[in-house]
């Protein structure tokens, strides 16, 4: 509570959640919880939001913002469970205490304006991501695109509230990136998740500094340090709740086997990876040069 006080904020315990949601003059609620516990947190919040509606009306509902590291999963939970009158803003600040220790200037902030005044705002499908034609065309099954101009005057207040929240980050110098939740997760699997995956794999090898470290190896050790400093819950959440992560793991396996297979083939070794880099299940390695 003293930390909150130093920040000019008021700390409230979880057992005061009802009083916080129902009685406080709330404009925005930011759900800053782990991916693993996100759904249970939302379900705990719902009865209090419903009570607020009963006592103060639907116009009193706060904007609900999530800051999870995956986006489709929390988006679906919020749309499935929250009262339809709740506006939703999906966000992901692409940085943390370590990477932004010197400020937010230039740090990426991804967001999707998901719902305002019961209107679902679907982002345009980017070429090459969930778009069979690769041209962003709006075929059957593709998302329709609504930008701010498509929202009628009745929704100006809700849009303004979203913009005011986003302006906090923009004024601090963040690189503001509007992106659909689907696009975010597709990009994230091959950037954020694979970074954590490789960092965890290398960390499991027990790599340590040596007297002859190159700059490249020092970068490897920094990667291990950064990724393993995060909780395993975060790593697990990036895997379980992003439907693209399994494909990333599969491609990494294929790439590893291909690279190692090429090494073995050039060295004249036959066996575990075979001539073409694929496992043959023999469990041994034999050199053809008698070595």
Protein Blocks (a to p, Z undefined) as FASTA:
>chain_A
ZZmmmnopacddfklmmmmmmmmccfbdcddddfklmmmmmmmmmmmmmmmmmmnojklp
ccdddfbfbfklmmmmmmmmmcfklccdddddfbdfklmmnojehpacddddfbgghiac
dddddehiapanonopacehiacdddfklpcfklmmmmmmmmmmmmmmmmnopacddddf
klmmmmmmmmmmmmmmmmmmmmmnopacdfkbcfklmmmmmmmmmmmmpcfklmmmmmmm
mcklmmmmmmmmmmmmmmmmmmmmmnopahjkomnopaehlopacdfklZZ
